[in-house]
Amino acid sequence: MRFAKGFLSAALLVAGALAAKKSSEERFNDFQAKQLVSTPVKLSDVTYQSLTTAPRDYSVTVLLTAMDARYGCQLCRDFQPEWELLAKSWVKGDKKAESRMAFATLDFANGRDTFLSLGLQTAPVLLHFRPTSGPHAVAAPEPVRYDFTSGYTPKAEQVRSWLVRHTPDRPHPEISRPINWVRWIVSVTAVLGIVTFAVTAAPYILPVFQNRNIWAAISIITILLFTSGHMFNHIRGVPYLGQDNRGGVVYFTGGFQSQVGIETQLVATMYGMMAFCAISLAAKVPRMDNPRAQQVAVIIWGGILLLTSSFFLNIFRIKNAGYPFSLPPFM
């Protein structure tokens, strides 16, 4: 183990010595020529050491990743397309290298020694090395590390914003996402299908939507549903049934701030019965031609309305013991 560590240190020192033979300008120019052809540039231990060694008058953003399926790094595979999009968009928008930015990728398979020297046990790791010389030099030579602990795969735009904060007074090319032709084709096809269906089915659908009785029924059901306490149940998360002190089932609970699910359903049903009785007495019964049948209908609907109203007043007394009103037969 000591021999391996010594060999690693010696290898990195040799790489650093070789890199030091080239000036910062030469190293960046060599790398810029490579990333104009293909970006982000793939590194090895030696090229990583050469690119990041000081002094340097340019910035380096390196993604240390583990793409091999043996390592099971799902975040590495998910972030790779966003990383490549960021690097390509930046280099394409800054062909003259005015931002002095280099983008590179070091995979674990090609950079084991670097991972060991940095003490990395997880991936991906995104490091941004700031210039140590030149007009944009910073006092701290340590790289800045991007935080991948948010729980989701960052987008290229998010990483670009992070880089913008650390590269002031320099050009910051925008992200240029390629056109998703599949999504466009699917969207256009779906819209055309919906329009075709609407035009074809319009003669059959429009009468339904224009029917006053249907809209009246929908409006009444909605009103009855919400006036019976449906929203109260969702907000409070009330149980469906209640229990009394003897273990029996309670359908209506006392007090204005308590309620059970079945209570809402029963109240909505009674509201619906009273609404149906009122509509029948106002709209249907007057149109009946037979006086005898009309009289029977009035008695039936009026009787149902009386019974339901009487039961409602009884429920009011359950909710509030001091409620003074009542109707027969539920007195």
C-alpha positions as CSV (number, residue, x, y, z in Angstrom):
1,M,0.0,0.0,0.0
2,R,2.8,2.4,0.9
3,F,4.5,1.5,-2.4
4,A,1.3,2.3,-4.3
5,K,0.9,5.6,-2.6
6,G,4.5,6.5,-3.3
7,F,4.3,5.5,-6.9
8,L,1.1,7.6,-7.2
9,S,2.7,10.6,-5.8
10,A,5.8,10.2,-8.0
11,A,3.6,9.8,-11.1
12,L,1.7,13.0,-10.3
13,L,4.9,14.9,-9.6
14,V,6.3,13.8,-13.0
15,A,3.1,14.8,-14.7
16,G,3.3,18.2,-13.0
17,A,6.9,18.7,-14.0
18,L,6.1,17.9,-17.6
19,A,3.2,20.3,-17.5
20,A,5.4,23.0,-16.0
21,K,7.6,22.9,-19.1
22,K,4.7,24.4,-21.1
23,S,3.5,27.9,-20.3
24,S,-0.1,28.5,-19.2
25,E,-0.9,30.0,-22.6
26,E,0.5,27.0,-24.5
27,R,-1.5,24.6,-22.4
28,F,-4.7,26.4,-22.8
29,N,-4.2,26.8,-26.6
30,D,-3.5,23.1,-26.9
31,F,-6.6,22.3,-24.9
32,Q,-8.8,24.9,-26.8
33,A,-7.9,23.3,-30.1
34,K,-9.0,19.9,-28.7
35,Q,-12.3,21.2,-27.3
36,L,-13.2,23.0,-30.6
37,V,-13.2,19.5,-32.2
38,S,-14.9,17.6,-29.3
39,T,-16.1,18.9,-26.0
40,P,-15.9,18.2,-23.1
41,V,-12.4,16.7,-23.6
42,K,-11.8,13.3,-22.0
43,L,-8.9,13.3,-19.6
44,S,-6.5,10.8,-18.1
45,D,-4.5,11.2,-14.9
46,V,-1.6,12.8,-16.7
47,T,-3.7,15.3,-18.8
48,Y,-5.8,16.2,-15.7
49,Q,-2.6,17.0,-13.8
50,S,-1.3,19.0,-16.8
51,L,-4.5,21.0,-17.3
52,T,-5.1,21.9,-13.6
53,T,-1.5,22.5,-12.5
54,A,-0.6,26.1,-11.4
55,P,0.2,28.6,-12.6
56,R,-2.7,29.0,-15.0
57,D,-4.4,32.1,-16.4
58,Y,-7.5,30.2,-17.4
59,S,-10.4,28.5,-15.7
60,V,-11.0,24.7,-15.8
61,T,-14.3,22.9,-15.1
62,V,-13.8,19.2,-14.7
63,L,-16.5,16.5,-14.2
64,L,-15.2,13.5,-12.4
65,T,-17.6,10.7,-13.1
66,A,-18.0,6.9,-13.2
67,M,-20.0,5.9,-16.3
68,D,-19.2,2.2,-16.2
69,A,-22.3,0.1,-15.3
70,R,-20.2,-1.8,-12.7
71,Y,-20.2,1.2,-10.4
72,G,-24.0,1.8,-10.6
73,C,-23.8,5.6,-10.7
74,Q,-27.2,6.5,-12.0
75,L,-26.7,10.2,-11.3
76,C,-23.6,10.1,-13.5
77,R,-25.5,8.7,-16.4
78,D,-28.4,11.1,-15.9
79,F,-26.2,14.2,-15.6
80,Q,-23.9,13.4,-18.5
81,P,-26.2,14.7,-21.3
82,E,-26.7,18.0,-19.4
83,W,-23.0,18.3,-18.8
84,E,-22.2,17.7,-22.5
85,L,-24.9,20.3,-23.5
86,L,-23.4,22.9,-21.2
87,A,-19.8,22.3,-22.5
88,K,-20.8,22.3,-26.2
89,S,-23.0,25.4,-25.9
90,W,-20.3,27.3,-24.0
91,V,-17.5,26.4,-26.4
92,K,-19.8,27.0,-29.5
93,G,-20.8,30.5,-28.2
94,D,-17.2,31.4,-27.3
95,K,-15.1,30.2,-30.2
96,K,-12.5,33.0,-29.6
97,A,-12.0,31.7,-26.1
98,E,-12.6,35.1,-24.5
99,S,-14.0,33.5,-21.4
100,R,-10.8,31.4,-21.0
101,M,-12.8,28.4,-19.9
102,A,-11.9,24.7,-20.4
103,F,-14.4,21.9,-20.0
104,A,-13.2,18.3,-19.4
105,T,-14.4,14.9,-18.1
106,L,-12.3,12.5,-16.1
107,D,-13.9,9.0,-15.9
108,F,-12.9,6.8,-13.0
109,A,-11.7,4.1,-15.4
110,N,-9.1,6.6,-16.8
111,G,-8.4,8.5,-13.6
112,R,-8.1,6.1,-10.6
113,D,-5.0,7.8,-9.3
114,T,-6.6,11.2,-9.4
115,F,-9.7,9.9,-7.6
116,L,-7.4,8.4,-4.9
117,S,-5.3,11.6,-4.6
118,L,-8.4,13.7,-4.1
119,G,-9.9,11.2,-1.6
120,L,-13.1,10.8,-3.6
121,Q,-15.4,8.0,-2.8
122,T,-18.5,9.1,-4.6
123,A,-19.3,10.4,-8.1
124,P,-20.1,12.6,-9.9
125,V,-18.0,15.5,-8.6
126,L,-17.8,18.8,-10.5
127,L,-14.8,20.9,-9.8
128,H,-14.1,24.5,-11.0
129,F,-10.5,25.6,-10.9
130,R,-10.1,29.4,-11.0
131,P,-7.1,31.2,-12.5
132,T,-4.1,31.6,-10.3
133,S,-2.5,34.3,-12.5
134,G,-3.6,36.9,-15.0
135,P,-6.4,39.5,-14.7
136,H,-8.9,37.1,-13.2
137,A,-6.6,35.4,-10.7
138,V,-8.0,34.6,-7.2
139,A,-6.2,34.3,-4.0
140,A,-7.5,30.8,-3.1
141,P,-6.1,28.1,-5.4
142,E,-8.5,25.4,-4.2
143,P,-11.2,24.3,-6.7
144,V,-14.8,25.2,-6.1
145,R,-17.1,22.1,-5.8
146,Y,-20.7,21.9,-7.2
147,D,-23.3,20.6,-4.8
148,F,-25.0,17.4,-6.1
149,T,-26.9,16.7,-2.8
150,S,-30.2,18.4,-3.9
151,G,-31.7,15.0,-4.7
152,Y,-32.4,15.6,-8.4
153,T,-30.3,15.8,-11.6
154,P,-29.3,19.4,-12.2
155,K,-30.0,21.0,-15.5
156,A,-27.4,22.6,-17.7
157,E,-28.9,26.0,-17.0
158,Q,-28.4,25.5,-13.3
159,V,-24.7,24.6,-13.6
160,R,-24.2,27.5,-16.0
161,S,-25.6,29.9,-13.4
162,W,-23.2,28.4,-10.9
163,L,-20.3,29.0,-13.3
164,V,-21.4,32.6,-14.0
165,R,-21.1,33.4,-10.3
166,H,-17.5,32.2,-10.2
167,T,-16.4,33.7,-13.5
168,P,-17.3,37.5,-13.3
169,D,-16.3,40.1,-15.9
170,R,-16.1,37.4,-18.7
171,P,-18.5,36.3,-21.5
172,H,-21.1,33.7,-20.5
173,P,-22.6,32.0,-23.5
174,E,-26.2,30.9,-23.3
175,I,-27.4,27.3,-23.3
176,S,-28.5,26.2,-26.8
177,R,-30.8,23.2,-26.5
178,P,-31.3,21.2,-29.8
179,I,-34.9,21.1,-31.2
180,N,-36.8,18.1,-30.0
181,W,-38.3,17.1,-33.3
182,V,-40.0,14.0,-31.8
183,R,-41.9,16.2,-29.3
184,W,-42.9,18.6,-32.0
185,I,-44.2,15.9,-34.2
186,V,-46.1,14.2,-31.4
187,S,-47.6,17.6,-30.3
188,V,-48.7,18.6,-33.8
189,T,-50.1,15.1,-34.4
190,A,-52.0,15.2,-31.1
191,V,-53.4,18.7,-31.9
192,L,-54.5,17.7,-35.4
193,G,-56.2,14.6,-33.9
194,I,-58.0,16.6,-31.3
195,V,-59.2,19.2,-33.9
196,T,-60.3,16.4,-36.3
197,F,-62.2,14.7,-33.5
198,A,-63.8,17.9,-32.4
199,V,-65.0,18.8,-35.9
200,T,-66.3,15.3,-36.5
201,A,-68.0,14.9,-33.1
202,A,-69.3,18.5,-32.9
203,P,-72.8,17.7,-34.1
204,Y,-73.2,15.0,-31.4
205,I,-71.3,16.8,-28.5
206,L,-72.6,20.4,-28.9
207,P,-76.2,19.5,-28.1
208,V,-75.0,17.9,-24.8
209,F,-73.0,20.9,-23.8
210,Q,-75.8,23.3,-24.8
211,N,-78.4,21.4,-22.9
212,R,-79.8,23.6,-20.1
213,N,-81.0,20.7,-18.0
214,I,-77.5,19.1,-17.9
215,W,-75.8,22.3,-16.8
216,A,-78.6,22.9,-14.2
217,A,-78.0,19.4,-12.9
218,I,-74.2,19.8,-12.7
219,S,-74.7,23.2,-11.0
220,I,-77.1,21.8,-8.4
221,I,-74.9,18.7,-7.7
222,T,-71.9,20.9,-7.2
223,I,-73.7,23.3,-4.9
224,L,-75.2,20.5,-2.8
225,L,-71.9,18.7,-2.6
226,F,-70.0,21.7,-1.2
227,T,-72.8,23.1,1.0
228,S,-73.1,19.7,2.7
229,G,-69.4,19.9,4.0
230,H,-67.5,18.0,1.4
231,M,-64.5,20.4,1.5
232,F,-64.6,20.3,5.3
233,N,-64.0,16.6,5.2
234,H,-61.0,17.0,2.9
235,I,-59.4,19.7,4.9
236,R,-59.9,18.1,8.3
237,G,-59.5,14.5,7.2
238,V,-62.5,13.3,9.2
239,P,-63.4,9.6,9.7
240,Y,-66.2,8.1,7.7
241,L,-68.2,7.0,10.8
242,G,-68.3,8.2,14.4
243,Q,-68.7,6.2,17.6
244,D,-70.5,7.0,20.9
245,N,-69.3,6.1,24.4
246,R,-71.0,2.7,24.2
247,G,-69.3,1.6,21.0
248,G,-72.3,2.4,18.8
249,V,-72.2,4.0,15.3
250,V,-72.8,7.7,15.1
251,Y,-74.0,9.2,11.8
252,F,-74.3,12.8,13.0
253,T,-71.9,14.3,15.5
254,G,-72.7,17.2,17.8
255,G,-71.1,20.6,17.5
256,F,-70.3,22.8,14.5
257,Q,-66.6,22.0,14.4
258,S,-67.0,18.2,14.2
259,Q,-68.3,16.0,11.3
260,V,-68.0,12.5,9.8
261,G,-68.0,11.4,6.2
262,I,-71.3,9.7,6.1
263,E,-72.9,12.8,7.6
264,T,-71.9,14.8,4.5
265,Q,-73.4,12.1,2.2
266,L,-76.7,12.0,4.1
267,V,-77.0,15.8,4.2
268,A,-76.2,16.0,0.5
269,T,-78.8,13.3,-0.3
270,M,-81.5,15.2,1.7
271,Y,-80.6,18.5,0.1
272,G,-81.0,16.7,-3.3
273,M,-84.4,15.3,-2.4
274,M,-85.6,18.7,-1.3
275,A,-84.2,20.3,-4.4
276,F,-85.9,17.7,-6.6
277,C,-89.2,18.2,-4.8
278,A,-89.1,22.0,-5.2
279,I,-88.2,21.6,-8.9
280,S,-91.0,19.1,-9.5
281,L,-93.6,21.3,-7.7
282,A,-92.5,24.4,-9.6
283,A,-91.8,23.0,-13.1
284,K,-93.4,19.5,-13.6
285,V,-96.6,19.6,-11.6
286,P,-98.1,22.7,-13.2
287,R,-97.8,21.1,-16.7
288,M,-99.8,18.0,-15.7
289,D,-103.2,17.8,-17.6
290,N,-105.0,15.5,-15.2
291,P,-106.2,17.4,-12.1
292,R,-106.4,14.3,-10.1
293,A,-102.9,13.2,-10.9
294,Q,-101.7,16.8,-10.3
295,Q,-103.3,16.7,-6.8
296,V,-101.7,13.4,-5.9
297,A,-98.3,14.7,-7.1
298,V,-98.6,17.8,-5.0
299,I,-99.4,15.7,-1.9
300,I,-96.6,13.3,-2.6
301,W,-93.9,15.9,-3.3
302,G,-95.1,18.1,-0.5
303,G,-95.1,15.2,1.9
304,I,-91.6,14.3,1.0
305,L,-90.5,17.9,1.3
306,L,-92.1,18.1,4.8
307,L,-90.6,14.9,6.1
308,T,-87.1,15.9,4.8
309,S,-87.3,19.4,6.3
310,S,-88.5,18.0,9.6
311,F,-85.6,15.6,9.7
312,F,-83.2,18.4,8.8
313,L,-84.5,20.5,11.7
314,N,-83.9,17.5,14.0
315,I,-80.3,17.3,12.7
316,F,-79.9,20.9,13.6
317,R,-80.8,20.1,17.1
318,I,-78.2,17.4,17.2
319,K,-75.6,19.8,16.1
320,N,-76.8,22.5,18.4
321,A,-78.9,21.5,21.4
322,G,-80.3,25.0,21.8
323,Y,-81.9,25.1,18.3
324,P,-85.6,26.1,19.0
325,F,-87.4,25.1,15.8
326,S,-88.9,21.8,14.8
327,L,-91.6,20.3,12.4
328,P,-93.7,17.1,12.7
329,P,-93.2,14.2,12.6
330,F,-89.6,14.6,13.9
331,M,-90.2,16.8,16.9
